Amino acid sequence: MIDDELCRTHGFDPDRLAAIGPALEAYVRAGKLAGVVTLTSRHGDIVQAEAIGQADIERGRPMQPDTLFRIASMTKPVTSVAALMLIEEGKLALDDPIARWVPELAGPRVLLDAAGPLDETEDIRRPITVEDLLTHRSGIAYGPFSEGPLKRAYEDALGDPGMNRKSVDEWLAALGGLPLAYQPGLRFHYGHSTEVLGFLIGRIEDKPFRKVLQERVFSRLGMADTDFWLPEQKRHRLASLYRHDERRDGLAKVELEMYDEPPAYTPGGGGLMSSAGDYHRFARMILNQGSLNGERLLKRETVQLMTTNRLTGAQRRFPFAGMPLWQKSGFGLGLAIAEDLTDNPYACGAAGSLTWPGIFGTWWQADPVNDLVMIYLTQHEVPVSANSGATIATGRGAAGRRALPVYQHGVYDALRRQPSVARQGGAR
């Protein structure tokens, strides 16, 4: 969908914007991707929206503008907003030790070597704080992003990060029995920090975390299709997940289990399903400094706090999943802030842009310089490991990431007035 007059009003060349769809369709025709949904807005008006290819190849179900996607780690900024709302209300503070609400993590041991033996540990030097969770500096890991014995220990104790039958108490107890990869506050280490944050929020509010998000975020922003659980009547709208099959050099469907009823385990770090339209509302709220359509979720100063880098110079020298990401972007309270756009794997367009992607190929960006929101949704699984960042970002076996720059560069190339646009940025 391209409205030529609206595009021109908002500074876009409609012909260039219209060229994005056919360029993405080439990946579908080549059998590299099943399908893609994109949505682009400027000054709050949607100037481009495309639904390309198939939501389910085998069933011949086409992508639609309201197709639902597993947005994975795009859940993290949503959970972070809920935490910041409670901070504004004085129910918790950035420097609060989380053991006040999560005693399971009051005194974990810490590995001497993150990839070393599990019995070679030391005492924790200071408590894990709320800020540690928001900035992934808690020392809590993810199994897939770990190395050595810790990787297997996480998998054995916690199971699947996304689909889990444990109760919240059972899961937190299992996590509390594992050592931390690093001392709290030492460095950014991607892990279950945001899951813990979500369950902490639920304990503060004395209700399931899912209900907290429904009441505080989704209902107020009109995000009617965003949830941790998909009822039977909506399942026909969910895009199927695919991966690259090396043996057949093509796509293979990944069959994922579905819950029959709302689960107890609602991972605030990666469990939401959403649509382009719904997530656009969330991104616009961030871009509008905490409000949308008269609903204020956060104060302006809180959004500014959220979108300011928290990593130290020393911490930024550590790679993220094998990539030097923090040399090009900062990390605030739950999302990344683009600084250097040249060959930046996760951001594009203008310094100050806000983003955090999902492992199944989903991506979004809010660009405050150009008042621009971009949503790119696909379902393409890639292998994950401690050093797989380059594969995830550049798309070896991950066509969703290879196609992403087509959309990114296409949008910014279509802007006719580009004094603030860096043309070299974006994923590659």
Secondary structure, DSSP 4 states (H G I P E B T S, - for coil): -B-HHHHHHTTB-HHHHHTHHHHHHHHHHTTS-SEEEEEEEETTEEEEEEEEEEEETTTTEE--TT-BEE-GGGHHHHHHHHHHHHHHTTS--TT-BGGGT-GGGSS--EESSTTS-TT-EE--SS--BHHHHHTT-SS---STT--THHHHHHHHHH--SSS----HHHHHHHHHTSPBSS-TTS----STHHHHHHHHHHHHHTS-HHHHHIIIIIHHHT-TT-BS---GGGGGGBPPEEEEETTTTEEEEE-----SS--S---TTT--EE-HHHHHHHHHHHHTTSEETTEE-S-HHHHHHHTS----TTGGGS-BTTB-GGGTEEE-SSSEEE---TT-SS--BSTT-EE---TTS-EEEEETTTTEEEEEE--EE----TT-HHHHHH-TT-HHHHHHHHHHHHHHHHBS--TT-BTT-S--
